[in-house]
Amino acid sequence: MKHRRINNVTPLVEIEIESGIPLPPVVHPRKLQWTDFFSEMKVGDSFFVDNIATNIMSSHMSRAKKALKRKFTQRTVGKGVRVWRVS
């Protein structure tokens, strides 16, 4: 295994070159099976996600609405979002 310097500005930082490490599968963070999750909800069910922006949850909710032909709504609660299935 060979060590090389990243740059001359950051002293003592080295990277080890390795072989035989398998490449993991690609994970798409925006496709975290949200539609499957939304499909399990019954009318009146809700869930809360802490520390998420409303616009991020809106994107997931919009895809689920189209795919499942169901209605959901959301409200900001503190620093998170609560989502309800309404029909």
N, CA, C and O atoms as CSV, one atom per row, in Angstrom:
chain,resi,resn,atom,element,x,y,z
A,1,MET,N,N,0.836,-1.166,0.000
A,1,MET,CA,C,0.000,0.000,0.000
A,1,MET,C,C,0.891,1.242,0.000
A,1,MET,O,O,1.854,1.341,0.760
A,2,LYS,N,N,0.544,2.173,-0.864
A,2,LYS,CA,C,1.334,3.381,-1.007
A,2,LYS,C,C,0.621,4.552,-0.356
A,2,LYS,O,O,-0.607,4.637,-0.399
A,3,HIS,N,N,1.376,5.448,0.241
A,3,HIS,CA,C,0.811,6.665,0.826
A,3,HIS,C,C,1.201,7.850,-0.037
A,3,HIS,O,O,2.343,7.952,-0.486
A,4,ARG,N,N,0.254,8.743,-0.267
A,4,ARG,CA,C,0.532,9.973,-1.018
A,4,ARG,C,C,-0.040,11.150,-0.257
A,4,ARG,O,O,-1.031,11.005,0.460
A,5,ARG,N,N,0.561,12.293,-0.401
A,5,ARG,CA,C,0.064,13.515,0.227
A,5,ARG,C,C,-1.076,14.086,-0.604
A,5,ARG,O,O,-1.031,14.069,-1.834
A,6,ILE,N,N,-2.104,14.595,0.082
A,6,ILE,CA,C,-3.216,15.241,-0.613
A,6,ILE,C,C,-2.728,16.537,-1.239
A,6,ILE,O,O,-2.962,16.784,-2.422
A,7,ASN,N,N,-2.061,17.354,-0.464
A,7,ASN,CA,C,-1.510,18.608,-0.957
A,7,ASN,C,C,-0.405,19.055,-0.004
A,7,ASN,O,O,-0.190,18.442,1.042
A,8,ASN,N,N,0.275,20.101,-0.365
A,8,ASN,CA,C,1.355,20.611,0.480
A,8,ASN,C,C,0.856,21.589,1.529
A,8,ASN,O,O,1.601,21.947,2.441
A,9,VAL,N,N,-0.391,22.028,1.415
A,9,VAL,CA,C,-0.937,22.996,2.356
A,9,VAL,C,C,-1.358,22.303,3.657
A,9,VAL,O,O,-1.164,22.849,4.743
A,10,THR,N,N,-1.928,21.113,3.547
A,10,THR,CA,C,-2.382,20.370,4.715
A,10,THR,C,C,-1.322,19.330,5.069
A,10,THR,O,O,-1.252,18.276,4.437
A,11,PRO,N,N,-0.503,19.619,6.069
A,11,PRO,CA,C,0.574,18.682,6.388
A,11,PRO,C,C,0.054,17.407,7.056
A,11,PRO,O,O,-0.967,17.425,7.744
A,12,LEU,N,N,0.743,16.346,6.851
A,12,LEU,CA,C,0.511,15.062,7.505
A,12,LEU,C,C,-0.835,14.410,7.195
A,12,LEU,O,O,-1.283,13.531,7.930
A,13,VAL,N,N,-1.468,14.831,6.126
A,13,VAL,CA,C,-2.711,14.192,5.735
A,13,VAL,C,C,-2.363,13.217,4.620
A,13,VAL,O,O,-1.842,13.608,3.576
A,14,GLU,N,N,-2.656,11.959,4.852
A,14,GLU,CA,C,-2.309,10.934,3.872
A,14,GLU,C,C,-3.508,10.065,3.544
A,14,GLU,O,O,-4.406,9.877,4.365
A,15,ILE,N,N,-3.505,9.548,2.343
A,15,ILE,CA,C,-4.553,8.636,1.899
A,15,ILE,C,C,-3.900,7.300,1.618
A,15,ILE,O,O,-2.846,7.234,0.985
A,16,GLU,N,N,-4.526,6.236,2.088
A,16,GLU,CA,C,-4.012,4.895,1.824
A,16,GLU,C,C,-4.733,4.336,0.606
A,16,GLU,O,O,-5.963,4.320,0.573
A,17,ILE,N,N,-3.993,3.879,-0.389
A,17,ILE,CA,C,-4.579,3.247,-1.573
A,17,ILE,C,C,-4.837,1.786,-1.245
A,17,ILE,O,O,-3.940,1.071,-0.797
A,18,GLU,N,N,-6.067,1.349,-1.470
A,18,GLU,CA,C,-6.451,-0.014,-1.117
A,18,GLU,C,C,-6.989,-0.746,-2.344
A,18,GLU,O,O,-7.480,-0.120,-3.282
A,19,SER,N,N,-6.894,-2.053,-2.330
A,19,SER,CA,C,-7.465,-2.872,-3.402
A,19,SER,C,C,-8.456,-3.866,-2.812
A,19,SER,O,O,-8.418,-4.184,-1.623
A,20,GLY,N,N,-9.333,-4.340,-3.669
A,20,GLY,CA,C,-10.251,-5.388,-3.264
A,20,GLY,C,C,-11.439,-4.931,-2.449
A,20,GLY,O,O,-12.128,-5.768,-1.866
A,21,ILE,N,N,-11.708,-3.637,-2.383
A,21,ILE,CA,C,-12.870,-3.124,-1.653
A,21,ILE,C,C,-14.032,-3.066,-2.650
A,21,ILE,O,O,-13.950,-2.332,-3.634
A,22,PRO,N,N,-15.126,-3.832,-2.418
A,22,PRO,CA,C,-16.236,-3.833,-3.379
A,22,PRO,C,C,-16.978,-2.501,-3.383
A,22,PRO,O,O,-17.112,-1.843,-2.352
A,23,LEU,N,N,-17.451,-2.125,-4.551
A,23,LEU,CA,C,-18.223,-0.898,-4.721
A,23,LEU,C,C,-19.650,-1.144,-4.247
A,23,LEU,O,O,-20.308,-2.053,-4.752
A,24,PRO,N,N,-20.153,-0.352,-3.282
A,24,PRO,CA,C,-21.528,-0.559,-2.799
A,24,PRO,C,C,-22.532,-0.116,-3.848
A,24,PRO,O,O,-22.194,0.676,-4.728
A,25,PRO,N,N,-23.762,-0.613,-3.772
A,25,PRO,CA,C,-24.784,-0.197,-4.737
A,25,PRO,C,C,-25.134,1.274,-4.555
A,25,PRO,O,O,-24.971,1.835,-3.471
A,26,VAL,N,N,-25.615,1.887,-5.626
A,26,VAL,CA,C,-26.008,3.290,-5.599
A,26,VAL,C,C,-27.272,3.431,-4.756
A,26,VAL,O,O,-28.227,2.673,-4.925
A,27,VAL,N,N,-27.271,4.401,-3.854
A,27,VAL,CA,C,-28.438,4.685,-3.021
A,27,VAL,C,C,-28.923,6.082,-3.382
A,27,VAL,O,O,-28.170,7.054,-3.312
A,28,HIS,N,N,-30.174,6.167,-3.762
A,28,HIS,CA,C,-30.765,7.460,-4.096
A,28,HIS,C,C,-31.534,7.947,-2.882
A,28,HIS,O,O,-32.623,7.444,-2.605
A,29,PRO,N,N,-30.987,8.932,-2.138
A,29,PRO,CA,C,-31.636,9.353,-0.903
A,29,PRO,C,C,-33.063,9.850,-1.071
A,29,PRO,O,O,-33.859,9.739,-0.138
A,30,ARG,N,N,-33.407,10.391,-2.226
A,30,ARG,CA,C,-34.768,10.890,-2.410
A,30,ARG,C,C,-35.758,9.775,-2.697
A,30,ARG,O,O,-36.969,9.996,-2.680
A,31,LYS,N,N,-35.253,8.585,-2.958
A,31,LYS,CA,C,-36.140,7.463,-3.263
A,31,LYS,C,C,-36.060,6.451,-2.130
A,31,LYS,O,O,-35.750,5.283,-2.361
A,32,LEU,N,N,-36.331,6.883,-0.933
A,32,LEU,CA,C,-36.211,6.023,0.236
A,32,LEU,C,C,-37.487,5.239,0.512
A,32,LEU,O,O,-37.887,5.076,1.665
A,33,GLN,N,N,-38.114,4.764,-0.534
A,33,GLN,CA,C,-39.327,3.966,-0.395
A,33,GLN,C,C,-40.456,4.735,0.285
A,33,GLN,O,O,-41.275,4.144,0.988
A,34,TRP,N,N,-40.500,6.054,0.078
A,34,TRP,CA,C,-41.563,6.853,0.674
A,34,TRP,C,C,-42.928,6.406,0.180
A,34,TRP,O,O,-43.881,6.375,0.959
A,35,THR,N,N,-43.046,6.056,-1.104
A,35,THR,CA,C,-44.344,5.654,-1.627
A,35,THR,C,C,-44.842,4.407,-0.904
A,35,THR,O,O,-46.026,4.306,-0.583
A,36,ASP,N,N,-43.939,3.456,-0.646
A,36,ASP,CA,C,-44.324,2.258,0.110
A,36,ASP,C,C,-44.797,2.639,1.508
A,36,ASP,O,O,-45.772,2.088,2.020
A,37,PHE,N,N,-44.096,3.584,2.113
A,37,PHE,CA,C,-44.449,4.034,3.457
A,37,PHE,C,C,-45.832,4.679,3.451
A,37,PHE,O,O,-46.677,4.353,4.286
A,38,PHE,N,N,-46.064,5.599,2.503
A,38,PHE,CA,C,-47.358,6.281,2.411
A,38,PHE,C,C,-48.480,5.291,2.116
A,38,PHE,O,O,-49.609,5.491,2.565
A,39,SER,N,N,-48.191,4.236,1.373
A,39,SER,CA,C,-49.239,3.272,0.999
A,39,SER,C,C,-49.781,2.518,2.210
A,39,SER,O,O,-50.901,2.009,2.157
A,40,GLU,N,N,-49.030,2.432,3.284
A,40,GLU,CA,C,-49.464,1.734,4.496
A,40,GLU,C,C,-50.414,2.566,5.357
A,40,GLU,O,O,-51.030,2.042,6.285
A,41,MET,N,N,-50.532,3.851,5.054
A,41,MET,CA,C,-51.352,4.735,5.878
A,41,MET,C,C,-52.832,4.588,5.567
A,41,MET,O,O,-53.227,4.452,4.409
A,42,LYS,N,N,-53.647,4.618,6.620
A,42,LYS,CA,C,-55.106,4.628,6.493
A,42,LYS,C,C,-55.578,6.064,6.697
A,42,LYS,O,O,-54.861,6.880,7.275
A,43,VAL,N,N,-56.779,6.370,6.226
A,43,VAL,CA,C,-57.348,7.713,6.409
A,43,VAL,C,C,-57.333,8.047,7.897
A,43,VAL,O,O,-57.797,7.261,8.723
A,44,GLY,N,N,-56.800,9.214,8.232
A,44,GLY,CA,C,-56.701,9.663,9.618
A,44,GLY,C,C,-55.353,9.376,10.259
A,44,GLY,O,O,-55.034,9.948,11.301
A,45,ASP,N,N,-54.546,8.488,9.650
A,45,ASP,CA,C,-53.201,8.209,10.174
A,45,ASP,C,C,-52.284,9.395,9.922
A,45,ASP,O,O,-52.477,10.152,8.970
A,46,SER,N,N,-51.291,9.550,10.779
A,46,SER,CA,C,-50.299,10.607,10.579
A,46,SER,C,C,-48.946,10.112,11.060
A,46,SER,O,O,-48.845,9.118,11.779
A,47,PHE,N,N,-47.907,10.828,10.645
A,47,PHE,CA,C,-46.568,10.566,11.157
A,47,PHE,C,C,-45.821,11.880,11.269
A,47,PHE,O,O,-46.163,12.857,10.602
A,48,PHE,N,N,-44.812,11.904,12.104
A,48,PHE,CA,C,-44.011,13.103,12.343
A,48,PHE,C,C,-42.557,12.808,11.992
A,48,PHE,O,O,-42.017,11.771,12.377
A,49,VAL,N,N,-41.926,13.724,11.260
A,49,VAL,CA,C,-40.499,13.623,10.939
A,49,VAL,C,C,-39.831,14.865,11.505
A,49,VAL,O,O,-40.151,15.984,11.106
A,50,ASP,N,N,-38.906,14.669,12.430
A,50,ASP,CA,C,-38.197,15.777,13.071
A,50,ASP,C,C,-37.063,16.271,12.175
A,50,ASP,O,O,-36.485,15.499,11.409
A,51,ASN,N,N,-36.757,17.533,12.275
A,51,ASN,CA,C,-35.625,18.146,11.565
A,51,ASN,C,C,-35.671,17.925,10.062
A,51,ASN,O,O,-34.685,17.494,9.464
A,52,ILE,N,N,-36.800,18.217,9.456
A,52,ILE,CA,C,-36.917,18.139,7.994
A,52,ILE,C,C,-37.658,19.378,7.519
A,52,ILE,O,O,-38.596,19.840,8.169
A,53,ALA,N,N,-37.236,19.905,6.395
A,53,ALA,CA,C,-37.880,21.091,5.835
A,53,ALA,C,C,-39.191,20.694,5.170
A,53,ALA,O,O,-39.308,19.605,4.608
A,54,THR,N,N,-40.168,21.578,5.239
A,54,THR,CA,C,-41.479,21.326,4.655
A,54,THR,C,C,-41.374,21.037,3.162
A,54,THR,O,O,-42.074,20.161,2.654
A,55,ASN,N,N,-40.507,21.764,2.451
A,55,ASN,CA,C,-40.414,21.562,1.004
A,55,ASN,C,C,-39.855,20.185,0.649
A,55,ASN,O,O,-40.204,19.636,-0.395
A,56,ILE,N,N,-39.010,19.628,1.483
A,56,ILE,CA,C,-38.479,18.292,1.221
A,56,ILE,C,C,-39.592,17.256,1.379
A,56,ILE,O,O,-39.747,16.374,0.534
A,57,MET,N,N,-40.360,17.363,2.453
A,57,MET,CA,C,-41.458,16.423,2.656
A,57,MET,C,C,-42.529,16.617,1.590
A,57,MET,O,O,-43.162,15.646,1.177
A,58,SER,N,N,-42.745,17.849,1.136
A,58,SER,CA,C,-43.729,18.110,0.077
A,58,SER,C,C,-43.401,17.327,-1.180
A,58,SER,O,O,-44.295,16.807,-1.848
A,59,SER,N,N,-42.137,17.244,-1.495
A,59,SER,CA,C,-41.694,16.517,-2.679
A,59,SER,C,C,-42.043,15.030,-2.566
A,59,SER,O,O,-42.575,14.441,-3.507
A,60,HIS,N,N,-41.742,14.423,-1.407
A,60,HIS,CA,C,-42.064,13.014,-1.190
A,60,HIS,C,C,-43.576,12.798,-1.216
A,60,HIS,O,O,-44.067,11.837,-1.809
A,61,MET,N,N,-44.302,13.699,-0.570
A,61,MET,CA,C,-45.748,13.589,-0.470
A,61,MET,C,C,-46.394,13.723,-1.850
A,61,MET,O,O,-47.343,13.004,-2.161
A,62,SER,N,N,-45.892,14.628,-2.669
A,62,SER,CA,C,-46.432,14.845,-4.005
A,62,SER,C,C,-46.288,13.593,-4.869
A,62,SER,O,O,-47.218,13.214,-5.581
A,63,ARG,N,N,-45.118,12.955,-4.803
A,63,ARG,CA,C,-44.907,11.719,-5.563
A,63,ARG,C,C,-45.859,10.621,-5.092
A,63,ARG,O,O,-46.407,9.877,-5.905
A,64,ALA,N,N,-46.053,10.525,-3.781
A,64,ALA,CA,C,-46.950,9.504,-3.231
A,64,ALA,C,C,-48.397,9.778,-3.656
A,64,ALA,O,O,-49.129,8.848,-3.995
A,65,LYS,N,N,-48.812,11.048,-3.638
A,65,LYS,CA,C,-50.169,11.404,-4.056
A,65,LYS,C,C,-50.444,10.921,-5.472
A,65,LYS,O,O,-51.488,10.327,-5.744
A,66,LYS,N,N,-49.496,11.181,-6.377
A,66,LYS,CA,C,-49.666,10.798,-7.780
A,66,LYS,C,C,-49.648,9.285,-7.953
A,66,LYS,O,O,-50.483,8.729,-8.667
A,67,ALA,N,N,-48.706,8.624,-7.308
A,67,ALA,CA,C,-48.556,7.178,-7.475
A,67,ALA,C,C,-49.724,6.410,-6.866
A,67,ALA,O,O,-50.165,5.406,-7.426
A,68,LEU,N,N,-50.226,6.873,-5.728
A,68,LEU,CA,C,-51.246,6.126,-4.996
A,68,LEU,C,C,-52.663,6.640,-5.208
A,68,LEU,O,O,-53.633,5.985,-4.827
A,69,LYS,N,N,-52.777,7.831,-5.826
A,69,LYS,CA,C,-54.083,8.477,-6.020
A,69,LYS,C,C,-54.824,8.627,-4.691
A,69,LYS,O,O,-56.010,8.320,-4.576
A,70,ARG,N,N,-54.084,9.108,-3.696
A,70,ARG,CA,C,-54.627,9.382,-2.369
A,70,ARG,C,C,-54.270,10.818,-1.998
A,70,ARG,O,O,-53.420,11.436,-2.639
A,71,LYS,N,N,-54.916,11.342,-0.970
A,71,LYS,CA,C,-54.647,12.720,-0.559
A,71,LYS,C,C,-53.952,12.737,0.801
A,71,LYS,O,O,-54.318,12.009,1.723
A,72,PHE,N,N,-52.950,13.585,0.885
A,72,PHE,CA,C,-52.192,13.795,2.111
A,72,PHE,C,C,-52.056,15.286,2.330
A,72,PHE,O,O,-52.123,16.071,1.384
A,73,THR,N,N,-51.867,15.673,3.576
A,73,THR,CA,C,-51.579,17.067,3.886
A,73,THR,C,C,-50.513,17.095,4.970
A,73,THR,O,O,-50.298,16.106,5.671
A,74,GLN,N,N,-49.852,18.231,5.098
A,74,GLN,CA,C,-48.772,18.343,6.082
A,74,GLN,C,C,-48.821,19.685,6.778
A,74,GLN,O,O,-49.358,20.658,6.249
A,75,ARG,N,N,-48.252,19.723,7.972
A,75,ARG,CA,C,-48.127,20.961,8.738
A,75,ARG,C,C,-46.763,20.966,9.405
A,75,ARG,O,O,-46.268,19.928,9.844
A,76,THR,N,N,-46.165,22.135,9.477
A,76,THR,CA,C,-44.921,22.295,10.206
A,76,THR,C,C,-45.239,22.282,11.696
A,76,THR,O,O,-46.128,22.998,12.158
A,77,VAL,N,N,-44.510,21.466,12.436
A,77,VAL,CA,C,-44.684,21.360,13.885
A,77,VAL,C,C,-43.295,21.479,14.497
A,77,VAL,O,O,-42.480,20.562,14.386
A,78,GLY,N,N,-43.028,22.610,15.142
A,78,GLY,CA,C,-41.688,22.842,15.690
A,78,GLY,C,C,-40.663,22.864,14.569
A,78,GLY,O,O,-40.775,23.650,13.628
A,79,LYS,N,N,-39.667,21.999,14.674
A,79,LYS,CA,C,-38.623,21.928,13.643
A,79,LYS,C,C,-38.846,20.758,12.690
A,79,LYS,O,O,-37.946,20.390,11.936
A,80,GLY,N,N,-40.030,20.179,12.722
A,80,GLY,CA,C,-40.318,19.045,11.864
A,80,GLY,C,C,-41.615,19.223,11.110
A,80,GLY,O,O,-42.172,20.318,11.039
A,81,VAL,N,N,-42.085,18.115,10.545
A,81,VAL,CA,C,-43.302,18.119,9.732
A,81,VAL,C,C,-44.157,16.924,10.124
A,81,VAL,O,O,-43.651,15.813,10.284
A,82,ARG,N,N,-45.471,17.159,10.280
A,82,ARG,CA,C,-46.423,16.072,10.493
A,82,ARG,C,C,-47.265,15.946,9.228
A,82,ARG,O,O,-47.752,16.940,8.688
A,83,VAL,N,N,-47.431,14.693,8.762
A,83,VAL,CA,C,-48.182,14.406,7.538
A,83,VAL,C,C,-49.377,13.535,7.904
A,83,VAL,O,O,-49.249,12.580,8.670
A,84,TRP,N,N,-50.556,13.877,7.342
A,84,TRP,CA,C,-51.783,13.116,7.554
A,84,TRP,C,C,-52.288,12.583,6.223
A,84,TRP,O,O,-52.130,13.229,5.187
A,85,ARG,N,N,-52.895,11.404,6.255
A,85,ARG,CA,C,-53.637,10.928,5.103
A,85,ARG,C,C,-55.063,11.404,5.298
A,85,ARG,O,O,-55.681,11.124,6.325
A,86,VAL,N,N,-55.595,12.133,4.304
A,86,VAL,CA,C,-56.932,12.701,4.435
A,86,VAL,C,C,-57.979,11.995,3.574
A,86,VAL,O,O,-59.173,12.137,3.836
A,87,SER,N,N,-57.570,11.243,2.561
A,87,SER,CA,C,-58.540,10.437,1.779
A,87,SER,C,C,-57.800,9.401,0.971
A,87,SER,O,O,-58.421,8.623,0.247
